[in-house]
Amino acid sequence: MRILLLVIVLVTAPTAAFFLWAWGAKIKQERKLAGTLPSWQDMPITWLAIAGLLFTIAGVFVMFFTQNQGYGGLLSP
């Protein structure tokens, strides 16, 4: 069950990330055309830093819950 769930998450995560990115790009383009886009959102490095931070946090959580090294591994057998 755990392996099936992990595979489903790993397969659907990139697809969901793409659709979220496309949705965000559409909103950003509409705001840019309307002139209501804040200056900090115009810089792509801001979104890259936010995404990197979120993926780092997610990676730490996944490692904590799946690795068994005496202090973590809550989902390990």
PDB file as gemmi writes it, atoms N, CA and C in Angstrom:
CRYST1    1.000    1.000    1.000  90.00  90.00  90.00 P 1                      
ATOM      1  N   MET A   1       0.833  -1.193   0.000  1.00  0.00           N  
ATOM      2  CA  MET A   1       0.000   0.000   0.000  1.00  0.00           C  
ATOM      3  C   MET A   1       0.875   1.253   0.000  1.00  0.00           C  
ATOM      4  N   ARG A   2       1.924   1.237   0.823  1.00  0.00           N  
ATOM      5  CA  ARG A   2       2.809   2.394   0.902  1.00  0.00           C  
ATOM      6  C   ARG A   2       3.504   2.648  -0.423  1.00  0.00           C  
ATOM      7  N   ILE A   3       3.959   1.577  -1.076  1.00  0.00           N  
ATOM      8  CA  ILE A   3       4.654   1.715  -2.354  1.00  0.00           C  
ATOM      9  C   ILE A   3       3.705   2.245  -3.417  1.00  0.00           C  
ATOM     10  N   LEU A   4       2.485   1.733  -3.440  1.00  0.00           N  
ATOM     11  CA  LEU A   4       1.493   2.201  -4.400  1.00  0.00           C  
ATOM     12  C   LEU A   4       1.198   3.688  -4.200  1.00  0.00           C  
ATOM     13  N   LEU A   5       1.041   4.090  -2.961  1.00  0.00           N  
ATOM     14  CA  LEU A   5       0.785   5.494  -2.658  1.00  0.00           C  
ATOM     15  C   LEU A   5       1.963   6.371  -3.066  1.00  0.00           C  
ATOM     16  N   LEU A   6       3.172   5.911  -2.806  1.00  0.00           N  
ATOM     17  CA  LEU A   6       4.368   6.663  -3.169  1.00  0.00           C  
ATOM     18  C   LEU A   6       4.486   6.804  -4.683  1.00  0.00           C  
ATOM     19  N   VAL A   7       4.198   5.743  -5.417  1.00  0.00           N  
ATOM     20  CA  VAL A   7       4.258   5.791  -6.881  1.00  0.00           C  
ATOM     21  C   VAL A   7       3.203   6.752  -7.423  1.00  0.00           C  
ATOM     22  N   ILE A   8       2.011   6.694  -6.886  1.00  0.00           N  
ATOM     23  CA  ILE A   8       0.949   7.602  -7.338  1.00  0.00           C  
ATOM     24  C   ILE A   8       1.343   9.051  -7.093  1.00  0.00           C  
ATOM     25  N   VAL A   9       1.900   9.337  -5.936  1.00  0.00           N  
ATOM     26  CA  VAL A   9       2.324  10.705  -5.623  1.00  0.00           C  
ATOM     27  C   VAL A   9       3.447  11.138  -6.561  1.00  0.00           C  
ATOM     28  N   LEU A  10       4.423  10.267  -6.791  1.00  0.00           N  
ATOM     29  CA  LEU A  10       5.546  10.632  -7.652  1.00  0.00           C  
ATOM     30  C   LEU A  10       5.136  10.806  -9.108  1.00  0.00           C  
ATOM     31  N   VAL A  11       4.095  10.121  -9.535  1.00  0.00           N  
ATOM     32  CA  VAL A  11       3.628  10.257 -10.921  1.00  0.00           C  
ATOM     33  C   VAL A  11       2.752  11.495 -11.078  1.00  0.00           C  
ATOM     34  N   THR A  12       1.898  11.761 -10.113  1.00  0.00           N  
ATOM     35  CA  THR A  12       0.973  12.884 -10.259  1.00  0.00           C  
ATOM     36  C   THR A  12       1.575  14.225  -9.839  1.00  0.00           C  
ATOM     37  N   ALA A  13       2.608  14.226  -9.033  1.00  0.00           N  
ATOM     38  CA  ALA A  13       3.186  15.487  -8.563  1.00  0.00           C  
ATOM     39  C   ALA A  13       3.703  16.369  -9.703  1.00  0.00           C  
ATOM     40  N   PRO A  14       4.472  15.841 -10.667  1.00  0.00           N  
ATOM     41  CA  PRO A  14       4.913  16.714 -11.759  1.00  0.00           C  
ATOM     42  C   PRO A  14       3.761  17.261 -12.599  1.00  0.00           C  
ATOM     43  N   THR A  15       2.737  16.451 -12.814  1.00  0.00           N  
ATOM     44  CA  THR A  15       1.580  16.906 -13.577  1.00  0.00           C  
ATOM     45  C   THR A  15       0.851  18.019 -12.836  1.00  0.00           C  
ATOM     46  N   ALA A  16       0.650  17.832 -11.547  1.00  0.00           N  
ATOM     47  CA  ALA A  16      -0.004  18.868 -10.743  1.00  0.00           C  
ATOM     48  C   ALA A  16       0.846  20.138 -10.698  1.00  0.00           C  
ATOM     49  N   ALA A  17       2.162  19.977 -10.579  1.00  0.00           N  
ATOM     50  CA  ALA A  17       3.045  21.144 -10.557  1.00  0.00           C  
ATOM     51  C   ALA A  17       2.964  21.913 -11.873  1.00  0.00           C  
ATOM     52  N   PHE A  18       2.905  21.196 -12.987  1.00  0.00           N  
ATOM     53  CA  PHE A  18       2.788  21.873 -14.280  1.00  0.00           C  
ATOM     54  C   PHE A  18       1.501  22.669 -14.380  1.00  0.00           C  
ATOM     55  N   PHE A  19       0.374  22.068 -13.987  1.00  0.00           N  
ATOM     56  CA  PHE A  19      -0.901  22.775 -14.086  1.00  0.00           C  
ATOM     57  C   PHE A  19      -0.946  23.975 -13.139  1.00  0.00           C  
ATOM     58  N   LEU A  20      -0.347  23.858 -11.953  1.00  0.00           N  
ATOM     59  CA  LEU A  20      -0.265  25.013 -11.049  1.00  0.00           C  
ATOM     60  C   LEU A  20       0.592  26.112 -11.659  1.00  0.00           C  
ATOM     61  N   TRP A  21       1.707  25.730 -12.284  1.00  0.00           N  
ATOM     62  CA  TRP A  21       2.567  26.717 -12.924  1.00  0.00           C  
ATOM     63  C   TRP A  21       1.831  27.417 -14.070  1.00  0.00           C  
ATOM     64  N   ALA A  22       1.122  26.645 -14.906  1.00  0.00           N  
ATOM     65  CA  ALA A  22       0.392  27.230 -16.027  1.00  0.00           C  
ATOM     66  C   ALA A  22      -0.690  28.186 -15.538  1.00  0.00           C  
ATOM     67  N   TRP A  23      -1.378  27.795 -14.480  1.00  0.00           N  
ATOM     68  CA  TRP A  23      -2.416  28.651 -13.909  1.00  0.00           C  
ATOM     69  C   TRP A  23      -1.797  29.944 -13.368  1.00  0.00           C  
ATOM     70  N   GLY A  24      -0.682  29.816 -12.645  1.00  0.00           N  
ATOM     71  CA  GLY A  24      -0.005  30.993 -12.113  1.00  0.00           C  
ATOM     72  C   GLY A  24       0.535  31.894 -13.212  1.00  0.00           C  
ATOM     73  N   ALA A  25       1.057  31.311 -14.292  1.00  0.00           N  
ATOM     74  CA  ALA A  25       1.563  32.102 -15.410  1.00  0.00           C  
ATOM     75  C   ALA A  25       0.438  32.878 -16.081  1.00  0.00           C  
ATOM     76  N   LYS A  26      -0.730  32.266 -16.184  1.00  0.00           N  
ATOM     77  CA  LYS A  26      -1.883  32.946 -16.790  1.00  0.00           C  
ATOM     78  C   LYS A  26      -2.313  34.140 -15.930  1.00  0.00           C  
ATOM     79  N   ILE A  27      -2.379  33.928 -14.625  1.00  0.00           N  
ATOM     80  CA  ILE A  27      -2.749  35.014 -13.718  1.00  0.00           C  
ATOM     81  C   ILE A  27      -1.721  36.136 -13.777  1.00  0.00           C  
ATOM     82  N   LYS A  28      -0.432  35.753 -13.797  1.00  0.00           N  
ATOM     83  CA  LYS A  28       0.635  36.754 -13.851  1.00  0.00           C  
ATOM     84  C   LYS A  28       0.555  37.570 -15.137  1.00  0.00           C  
ATOM     85  N   GLN A  29       0.296  36.902 -16.260  1.00  0.00           N  
ATOM     86  CA  GLN A  29       0.183  37.605 -17.537  1.00  0.00           C  
ATOM     87  C   GLN A  29      -0.998  38.574 -17.518  1.00  0.00           C  
ATOM     88  N   GLU A  30      -2.133  38.136 -16.948  1.00  0.00           N  
ATOM     89  CA  GLU A  30      -3.300  39.023 -16.871  1.00  0.00           C  
ATOM     90  C   GLU A  30      -3.005  40.248 -16.004  1.00  0.00           C  
ATOM     91  N   ARG A  31      -2.321  40.049 -14.885  1.00  0.00           N  
ATOM     92  CA  ARG A  31      -1.987  41.176 -14.005  1.00  0.00           C  
ATOM     93  C   ARG A  31      -0.965  42.107 -14.656  1.00  0.00           C  
ATOM     94  N   LYS A  32      -0.023  41.516 -15.395  1.00  0.00           N  
ATOM     95  CA  LYS A  32       0.978  42.345 -16.065  1.00  0.00           C  
ATOM     96  C   LYS A  32       0.327  43.228 -17.121  1.00  0.00           C  
ATOM     97  N   LEU A  33      -0.609  42.657 -17.881  1.00  0.00           N  
ATOM     98  CA  LEU A  33      -1.311  43.442 -18.896  1.00  0.00           C  
ATOM     99  C   LEU A  33      -2.187  44.522 -18.276  1.00  0.00           C  
ATOM    100  N   ALA A  34      -2.760  44.210 -17.097  1.00  0.00           N  
ATOM    101  CA  ALA A  34      -3.613  45.191 -16.430  1.00  0.00           C  
ATOM    102  C   ALA A  34      -2.799  46.236 -15.663  1.00  0.00           C  
ATOM    103  N   GLY A  35      -1.508  45.988 -15.466  1.00  0.00           N  
ATOM    104  CA  GLY A  35      -0.662  46.933 -14.745  1.00  0.00           C  
ATOM    105  C   GLY A  35      -0.770  46.808 -13.240  1.00  0.00           C  
ATOM    106  N   THR A  36      -1.310  45.699 -12.729  1.00  0.00           N  
ATOM    107  CA  THR A  36      -1.472  45.531 -11.283  1.00  0.00           C  
ATOM    108  C   THR A  36      -0.488  44.524 -10.692  1.00  0.00           C  
ATOM    109  N   LEU A  37       0.544  44.147 -11.452  1.00  0.00           N  
ATOM    110  CA  LEU A  37       1.524  43.170 -10.975  1.00  0.00           C  
ATOM    111  C   LEU A  37       2.543  43.876 -10.084  1.00  0.00           C  
ATOM    112  N   PRO A  38       2.689  43.434  -8.818  1.00  0.00           N  
ATOM    113  CA  PRO A  38       3.702  44.039  -7.949  1.00  0.00           C  
ATOM    114  C   PRO A  38       5.104  43.824  -8.517  1.00  0.00           C  
ATOM    115  N   SER A  39       6.018  44.733  -8.214  1.00  0.00           N  
ATOM    116  CA  SER A  39       7.349  44.665  -8.807  1.00  0.00           C  
ATOM    117  C   SER A  39       8.120  43.417  -8.375  1.00  0.00           C  
ATOM    118  N   TRP A  40       7.885  42.924  -7.134  1.00  0.00           N  
ATOM    119  CA  TRP A  40       8.628  41.750  -6.693  1.00  0.00           C  
ATOM    120  C   TRP A  40       8.184  40.490  -7.415  1.00  0.00           C  
ATOM    121  N   GLN A  41       6.966  40.469  -7.956  1.00  0.00           N  
ATOM    122  CA  GLN A  41       6.489  39.298  -8.684  1.00  0.00           C  
ATOM    123  C   GLN A  41       6.965  39.292 -10.128  1.00  0.00           C  
ATOM    124  N   ASP A  42       7.492  40.395 -10.589  1.00  0.00           N  
ATOM    125  CA  ASP A  42       7.983  40.470 -11.953  1.00  0.00           C  
ATOM    126  C   ASP A  42       9.318  39.743 -12.097  1.00  0.00           C  
ATOM    127  N   MET A  43      10.003  39.507 -10.978  1.00  0.00           N  
ATOM    128  CA  MET A  43      11.306  38.850 -11.013  1.00  0.00           C  
ATOM    129  C   MET A  43      11.137  37.338 -10.886  1.00  0.00           C  
ATOM    130  N   PRO A  44      11.642  36.564 -11.836  1.00  0.00           N  
ATOM    131  CA  PRO A  44      11.488  35.110 -11.759  1.00  0.00           C  
ATOM    132  C   PRO A  44      12.307  34.476 -10.633  1.00  0.00           C  
ATOM    133  N   ILE A  45      13.367  35.140 -10.187  1.00  0.00           N  
ATOM    134  CA  ILE A  45      14.207  34.562  -9.134  1.00  0.00           C  
ATOM    135  C   ILE A  45      13.432  34.442  -7.822  1.00  0.00           C  
ATOM    136  N   THR A  46      12.463  35.315  -7.602  1.00  0.00           N  
ATOM    137  CA  THR A  46      11.655  35.242  -6.388  1.00  0.00           C  
ATOM    138  C   THR A  46      10.880  33.934  -6.345  1.00  0.00           C  
ATOM    139  N   TRP A  47      10.223  33.599  -7.450  1.00  0.00           N  
ATOM    140  CA  TRP A  47       9.456  32.354  -7.497  1.00  0.00           C  
ATOM    141  C   TRP A  47      10.365  31.141  -7.465  1.00  0.00           C  
ATOM    142  N   LEU A  48      11.546  31.252  -8.053  1.00  0.00           N  
ATOM    143  CA  LEU A  48      12.498  30.151  -8.013  1.00  0.00           C  
ATOM    144  C   LEU A  48      12.965  29.893  -6.579  1.00  0.00           C  
ATOM    145  N   ALA A  49      13.219  30.946  -5.836  1.00  0.00           N  
ATOM    146  CA  ALA A  49      13.634  30.798  -4.441  1.00  0.00           C  
ATOM    147  C   ALA A  49      12.514  30.208  -3.583  1.00  0.00           C  
ATOM    148  N   ILE A  50      11.291  30.652  -3.793  1.00  0.00           N  
ATOM    149  CA  ILE A  50      10.155  30.123  -3.042  1.00  0.00           C  
ATOM    150  C   ILE A  50       9.969  28.638  -3.347  1.00  0.00           C  
ATOM    151  N   ALA A  51      10.029  28.266  -4.622  1.00  0.00           N  
ATOM    152  CA  ALA A  51       9.873  26.861  -5.007  1.00  0.00           C  
ATOM    153  C   ALA A  51      11.004  26.013  -4.424  1.00  0.00           C  
ATOM    154  N   GLY A  52      12.228  26.513  -4.458  1.00  0.00           N  
ATOM    155  CA  GLY A  52      13.356  25.775  -3.894  1.00  0.00           C  
ATOM    156  C   GLY A  52      13.202  25.546  -2.407  1.00  0.00           C  
ATOM    157  N   LEU A  53      12.747  26.553  -1.697  1.00  0.00           N  
ATOM    158  CA  LEU A  53      12.528  26.420  -0.261  1.00  0.00           C  
ATOM    159  C   LEU A  53      11.435  25.394   0.037  1.00  0.00           C  
ATOM    160  N   LEU A  54      10.352  25.442  -0.706  1.00  0.00           N  
ATOM    161  CA  LEU A  54       9.259  24.480  -0.492  1.00  0.00           C  
ATOM    162  C   LEU A  54       9.697  23.052  -0.794  1.00  0.00           C  
ATOM    163  N   PHE A  55      10.462  22.863  -1.871  1.00  0.00           N  
ATOM    164  CA  PHE A  55      10.944  21.522  -2.197  1.00  0.00           C  
ATOM    165  C   PHE A  55      11.957  21.026  -1.172  1.00  0.00           C  
ATOM    166  N   THR A  56      12.759  21.909  -0.628  1.00  0.00           N  
ATOM    167  CA  THR A  56      13.704  21.516   0.413  1.00  0.00           C  
ATOM    168  C   THR A  56      12.961  21.060   1.664  1.00  0.00           C  
ATOM    169  N   ILE A  57      11.960  21.803   2.065  1.00  0.00           N  
ATOM    170  CA  ILE A  57      11.164  21.432   3.240  1.00  0.00           C  
ATOM    171  C   ILE A  57      10.457  20.104   2.994  1.00  0.00           C  
ATOM    172  N   ALA A  58       9.883  19.931   1.812  1.00  0.00           N  
ATOM    173  CA  ALA A  58       9.204  18.672   1.484  1.00  0.00           C  
ATOM    174  C   ALA A  58      10.191  17.508   1.499  1.00  0.00           C  
ATOM    175  N   GLY A  59      11.375  17.705   0.983  1.00  0.00           N  
ATOM    176  CA  GLY A  59      12.385  16.657   0.970  1.00  0.00           C  
ATOM    177  C   GLY A  59      12.808  16.244   2.362  1.00  0.00           C  
ATOM    178  N   VAL A  60      12.961  17.205   3.255  1.00  0.00           N  
ATOM    179  CA  VAL A  60      13.331  16.891   4.639  1.00  0.00           C  
ATOM    180  C   VAL A  60      12.223  16.080   5.308  1.00  0.00           C  
ATOM    181  N   PHE A  61      10.981  16.465   5.091  1.00  0.00           N  
ATOM    182  CA  PHE A  61       9.866  15.707   5.670  1.00  0.00           C  
ATOM    183  C   PHE A  61       9.813  14.287   5.117  1.00  0.00           C  
ATOM    184  N   VAL A  62       9.982  14.126   3.818  1.00  0.00           N  
ATOM    185  CA  VAL A  62       9.950  12.789   3.223  1.00  0.00           C  
ATOM    186  C   VAL A  62      11.077  11.937   3.786  1.00  0.00           C  
ATOM    187  N   MET A  63      12.266  12.492   3.884  1.00  0.00           N  
ATOM    188  CA  MET A  63      13.392  11.734   4.431  1.00  0.00           C  
ATOM    189  C   MET A  63      13.148  11.374   5.887  1.00  0.00           C  
ATOM    190  N   PHE A  64      12.584  12.276   6.660  1.00  0.00           N  
ATOM    191  CA  PHE A  64      12.335  11.997   8.078  1.00  0.00           C  
ATOM    192  C   PHE A  64      11.337  10.861   8.253  1.00  0.00           C  
ATOM    193  N   PHE A  65      10.282  10.874   7.455  1.00  0.00           N  
ATOM    194  CA  PHE A  65       9.239   9.884   7.643  1.00  0.00           C  
ATOM    195  C   PHE A  65       9.528   8.545   6.966  1.00  0.00           C  
ATOM    196  N   THR A  66      10.475   8.481   6.046  1.00  0.00           N  
ATOM    197  CA  THR A  66      10.726   7.232   5.345  1.00  0.00           C  
ATOM    198  C   THR A  66      12.056   6.580   5.698  1.00  0.00           C  
ATOM    199  N   GLN A  67      12.988   7.287   6.294  1.00  0.00           N  
ATOM    200  CA  GLN A  67      14.284   6.717   6.638  1.00  0.00           C  
ATOM    201  C   GLN A  67      14.290   6.298   8.100  1.00  0.00           C  
ATOM    202  N   ASN A  68      14.877   5.144   8.381  1.00  0.00           N  
ATOM    203  CA  ASN A  68      14.954   4.664   9.752  1.00  0.00           C  
ATOM    204  C   ASN A  68      16.409   4.697  10.211  1.00  0.00           C  
ATOM    205  N   GLN A  69      16.742   5.725  10.975  1.00  0.00           N  
ATOM    206  CA  GLN A  69      18.093   5.864  11.498  1.00  0.00           C  
ATOM    207  C   GLN A  69      18.053   6.071  13.001  1.00  0.00           C  
ATOM    208  N   GLY A  70      17.052   5.542  13.650  1.00  0.00           N  
ATOM    209  CA  GLY A  70      16.966   5.614  15.092  1.00  0.00           C  
ATOM    210  C   GLY A  70      16.166   6.786  15.625  1.00  0.00           C  
ATOM    211  N   TYR A  71      15.963   7.808  14.820  1.00  0.00           N  
ATOM    212  CA  TYR A  71      15.230   8.982  15.310  1.00  0.00           C  
ATOM    213  C   TYR A  71      14.071   9.342  14.409  1.00  0.00           C  
ATOM    214  N   GLY A  72      13.990   8.763  13.242  1.00  0.00           N  
ATOM    215  CA  GLY A  72      12.903   9.078  12.322  1.00  0.00           C  
ATOM    216  C   GLY A  72      12.287   7.807  11.810  1.00  0.00           C  
ATOM    217  N   GLY A  73      11.908   7.820  10.580  1.00  0.00           N  
ATOM    218  CA  GLY A  73      11.382   6.620   9.965  1.00  0.00           C  
ATOM    219  C   GLY A  73      10.046   6.166  10.504  1.00  0.00           C  
ATOM    220  N   LEU A  74       9.131   7.080  10.653  1.00  0.00           N  
ATOM    221  CA  LEU A  74       7.830   6.731  11.206  1.00  0.00           C  
ATOM    222  C   LEU A  74       7.045   5.798  10.293  1.00  0.00           C  
ATOM    223  N   LEU A  75       7.356   5.802   8.983  1.00  0.00           N  
ATOM    224  CA  LEU A  75       6.660   4.922   8.056  1.00  0.00           C  
ATOM    225  C   LEU A  75       7.506   3.732   7.655  1.00  0.00           C  
ATOM    226  N   SER A  76       8.678   3.582   8.247  1.00  0.00           N  
ATOM    227  CA  SER A  76       9.550   2.451   7.929  1.00  0.00           C  
ATOM    228  C   SER A  76       9.049   1.190   8.623  1.00  0.00           C  
ATOM    229  N   PRO A  77       9.298   0.041   7.996  1.00  0.00           N  
ATOM    230  CA  PRO A  77       8.847  -1.218   8.605  1.00  0.00           C  
ATOM    231  C   PRO A  77       9.604  -1.576   9.857  1.00  0.00           C  
TER     232      PRO A  77                                                      
END                                                                             
